[in-house]
Amino acid sequence: MAELGWKGARQTRLEQAQQTTLDAAEAEKLAHVLRFSTSFLTTPPRSRVSASDLLFRAPRSTSAGEKEYLAQFAAVAGDFLDELDGRWPLPPVKVPSLDSSTATALAAAQVRQRLGVETDAPIPYLTYELERAGVPVIMRVRHRKSTNSLSWTPGDDDSGLSEKHLGYSTRVGEYSERPLVVVRTSESWERTRWTIAHEIGHLTLHSRAPEISAEAELQASLFASELLAPARAIAPELPKVPSLLNLVPLKLKWGISIGALIRHLESSGLIDTNRYEMLSRQLYTRINPDTGHTWGRTEPGWDARQIERPRLLARWVERCYGATSATMLASQQLIWPQDLIEDFLAGQRSAPNRTPFTPRESQPLHTETSVIVATDRFRERRRA
């Protein structure tokens, strides 16, 4: 209001209106203040996401403004994905939408089948499999370029959003046809994998739910553990007397934290409640000598894997525009601000390293057991 000289009543009308008319000078000034181009302001949105469309149960401390921010972040990301899809089709969506009454084990088995992974085998890189099945993942970093704020770390003295959730999911696109998972960056590979599995549970079982209840959150948690480590598959591998130490090999094989694993074992009937409570107490009292924290904070194997990061969005930007960064996209004059696109791409992993080919030393063309054909000689002749 101060920048544009508007009264509160006029701004309220503008914010609540589906569309409005401004003269060119006002539109240019508004675009400058908001850092969004006039092209963005005059382009009708395709994805319409409200706070009630977010598939997560927000902590009580989450304000209405924070929920609205998360919804609009997903909506704008959905429009960006729609733009990419129009240039080069994204992978078709394979994750099913099931009724919430579906048994957890059955739902997880169906998702594994749709993802194209074996029913009773570990999933090495869950994020890759999910994106290959048409569900983009955006990993939001702690410091956001578009808002210049910090968040979700205790002790920060700033105006950033004090988010306490780990991630959320929703559906974007003109007809809400594209599932989207948005997660926070984390220093824990275990938490990252499990959060993504949890969001797959919401997308599979709760996409038709009017709101996410405490029961739905529990169901998504049970689904996440079953998806990562099917009870039927891990039962034969379970030690006769499970302890925190002898469960570490199962954790590392299946890619699930010990904390989630012991809850999964108890809910699946593979250990009794007394054993679960004992292991739970030990988890938060035993100290990891490598870190000085309890096992509940840094379990053994906390550094055994790289943290999973998504790749689909970065790959499609590269495929559609030949760009590997938001800076390189600037020349395309897209309607989204560069700093917002940087937020979309910040958590994406780079392309796999390609080791340059190094020719071996010359070898005899004939051996006793095989014939080696020196194809480089033919290439040289062809060039000549």
N, C-alpha and C positions, 0 to 999 in steps of 0.2 A: 504493500500500500504506500509505503514511504517513497519507494523508487518511482512508482507510476502515478502517485498523487491521487489514488483512488480512495473512496470512502469504504468503510467496512461492509456496508449493505451491498455495494456494487460488487465487491470481491466475492462475497458470499453467493450472490446470484450467479456469478461467473463459474464458481467452483461447483455449484449444484446443477448447472445447466448441462444438457447433453451436447449442445453446440451453441456457439455465440458468434457475433459479428464484431470485429474490431477494424478500425481503419489501419492502413498500412504502417503508419508511424508508430501507433500503439503496439501493433503486432511485433514489429522489429524490436521495440524496447522491451516488451515482455520476453521475447526470445533471448535477448541479451541477459536479462535478470535471471531467468531460469536456466540458462546455458543449454537450452534445447532449441534447435533450429525452427524457423517458421515452417519448414517442410514437415517436421515432426508434429507441430501443433495443428497443421491442416490436413494431416493424414488420419483417417478414421482407424481406430484400433481394431485388430481382428480378434486378439485374445482378450476375453473379459473375465477377469479373475477377482472375486471378492474374498474377504477374510473368511467367510463361511465355506469357501471352496477349498481351503487348505486342509490337507489330510494330516493333521497333527493335533494333539491336545496341548494347547499352550499352557505353560505354568501360570498360576494366578497373578504373578507379578507382571505378566506381559500386558502392556497397554494396548488400547484400541489402535493407537497410532502405529505401534510396532507391527501389529497384525496387518494393518493396511499397507504398510511399507513392504512387508513380505509378499503380500498379494500382488501389488503393483510391480514389484521386481520380477515375479514370475510371469505376469502378463506381458511386460515389455520383452522379457527373454523369449516368451512364446512367439511374439511378433518377429523377433530377430530370427528364430528358428524357422518360422514360416517363410521368411524371405530367402533363407538358405535352401529350404526345401523346394521353392519355386525355381531355383537355379539348378539344383542337383538333388533329386529325390533322396530324402533321408531313409534309413532302413525301415521297412514296414514294422508296425507294432505287433509283437508276438505275445506280450504278457497278457494273460487272460483276465477277464473281469468276472469274478465268481460271487455267488451269494455268500453273505457273511456266516451263514449256517454251515458252510462246507467244513468238514473236518480238517484240522490244521495239517496233518500228515498228508492228506489227499491233495490239499491245495498246494503245498510245497512240492509234492511229486509232479503235479501238473505244470507248475512253473518251471521246474527243472527240465521237463520234457520240452516245453516251449522254447526254453533257452538253448536247447540242443546239448545239454550236458548229461552225463551218465546219472542214472537214478541213485546209485549207491557209491559214488566216488566224490572226492573233494573237488571243490571249485577253485582252481588256482587263482583266477583274477576275476572276481565277481563283477566289478565295474565294467570291464570289457565285455563280458557276456551280456550284461544288461543293455549296454549301448548298442551292441550288435543286434539286440532284439528290439531296437527302435525306441529306447527310452533314454534320452539325453540326461546327463548328470552335470550339474553346475556346482562347483566347489567354491563357496564364498570365502574369501580371505579375510583375515582379521582387520587389516587396514584397507578401507575401501576408497578408491580413487574418486568415485562419483560423489561421496558425501564427506570425504576427508576426515573420517571418524574412526575411532578404535572401539572395539566392543568385545564382549564375552570373556574378558580376562579380569579377575578380581584385582582391585587396587588401581585401575585406570582412572585418572582424574580427567575426564573429558566428557563431551556431550554425546558420545556415541550411544547406540542402542545397547542396553544391558541384556542381551539375549541369553536365555538359559536353556533353550532347546538345542538339539544337535542337528536337526534337519526337518524338512517337511517335503511333501509331494503334492502334486495337483495335476490337473489336465489343462492343456492350453490349446490354442488354435481356434479357428472360427467356430467350430462345432465341438470344442473340447475333446478332440480326437487324439491328441498327442500327450501321453504321460510325460511328466517332468519331475525329476528328483533334484532337490536343492539341499546341499549339506554344508555344514561349516567345516573349515579346515581343522584338523586335529593332529596332535603329535603322536597319536596312538593308532597303529594299523588295525588293532583289534576293534577299537571303537568305530573306526571309519567303515570297516567291512560290515559290522553288525548294524550300524545305522542305515546303511544302504539296503541291507537285507530287510530291515524293519520297514523301510519305506516301500519296498516291493510288496510287503504284506499288506500295507494300507491300499496300494493301487490295485492289488488283486482282490481283496476282500471287502473294501470299504468305499469304493468309488461311487456307490449308490447311496451311501449313508448320508443323512442330513447333517450330522455332526459326529465328531469323533469322541466317543465316551471313554471312560476309564476301562470298561470291558473291551472296547475295540483296541485300545493301546496294549492291553495284556495279550489279546489275540495276535496282534502284529508282532509282539515280542516272542511269543511261542513260535510263530511262523518263521521269524528270522533265524532262530536257533535250529529249527527243523530243516530249513533250507540249507544252512551251512553244514549241518552235521545230522543227517537223518538218523533217528533213534535206532531204526532197524539195522542200519549199516554199522553204527558204532558199538552196538550191544556186544557182538562177539569180541571186540577189541578191548572191552572194559576190564580193568584189573579186578580180581576177586574182592579185594578190599581197597576201594578207591581212596587215594590220598592226594593232597595237592601236588606232591612231587611226581607220583606215577601217572598223573593226568596230563603232565606237560607234553609227552609225546603225542597224545590225542589232540591237544590244543594246536601244536605245530602242524600236524598232518592235515587237520580239517579247517584250520584258519579261524578259530573261534576262541575267545578268551576263556580262561578257567572259570571266571565268575559266571559268564553266560552258560558255560558247559555244565556246571553243577546244578544250576537252576533247570536246565534242560533235562538232565538226568533225573531230577526229582519229579518234574512235571510229567515225564514219560514213564515213570514207575521203575526206572532202572536202579535207583537208590531210594532208601526210605527217608522220611522227613528228618529223623534224628541224625543220620549221616550227613544230610544236606546242611542242617543247622551247624553241625560241628565243623564241616569244611568251610562254611561261610564265616564263622567266627575266626578260624585260623587265617582265612584270606585277608582279613583286616587287622590282624595282630602280628602276623609273621613279617619280619623285615627282610626286604631284598637287599643283601649286602652290596650289590653293584650300584644301587641307586640311593640307599638310605631311606626309601619309602616302604610302606607296607605293600604286600603283594596285591592288595586291592587297588593300588594306584599304579604300580609298575610290576606286572607279573614277570616271572622268568620267561624269556623269549620275547620280551617287549621290543627288542631290536632285531628279531630274527627275520623280519620281512620288511620290504619297502612299503610305505603307505600307498595304498591304491589311489590313483588319480585318473580322472576322466580324460578322454581324448577326442570324442566325437565332434564337439563344437569346433575345436581348433583344426581338426582334419577337414571339416566342411568349409571353414573359412579359407583354408589353404586351397582346397579343391575349387571353390567357386570364384575366388578372387586372386589366387596366387600369392596370398599374404600370410605371414606367420606371426603377425602382431597387430595390435590395434593401430599403431603408428603407421604401418604399411597400408592399412585400410583407409587412412585419411583421404587419399586421392580419389577414393570411390564416391565420396560425398554422400554417404549414407545418412539417413535421417536421425540416427542415434548419436549422441555425443561420444567422443573418443574415450573419455574416462569411464563411461558406462560400459562400453564394449570391453575396456580393459578389465572391468570387474567380472564380466562374463568369462573372459579368457584367463584370468589370473591363476585359477586353480587347475588349469589344463596341463597335462604333461606334454612334453615335446615329442617329436617324431623319434622312433627308435634309432639308435646309432647304427650307422652302416659302416662296417669295417671295410676300408678300401682293399681291393684285391691285390695281393702281392704274389707275383709269379714265383714258383719254386725254382730251384736251381735245375739246370738241364739234366734230364735223366735219359738213360738208354731207351730207345723206342720199344725194345722187346725184353721181356723177362720170361722166366720159365713157366709162369702161370698165367700171364696176361699180356695183352698188347696195349701200350699206352700211345694214344694218338696226340701228337703235338699240334693242337688246333691253332695255336698262335702263329705257326708258320703259314697256314692257309690264309689267316687274316692279313698277314703282312703282304702276301702275294696279291690278295684282293685289293688292298690299298694301293699297291704299286700299279 
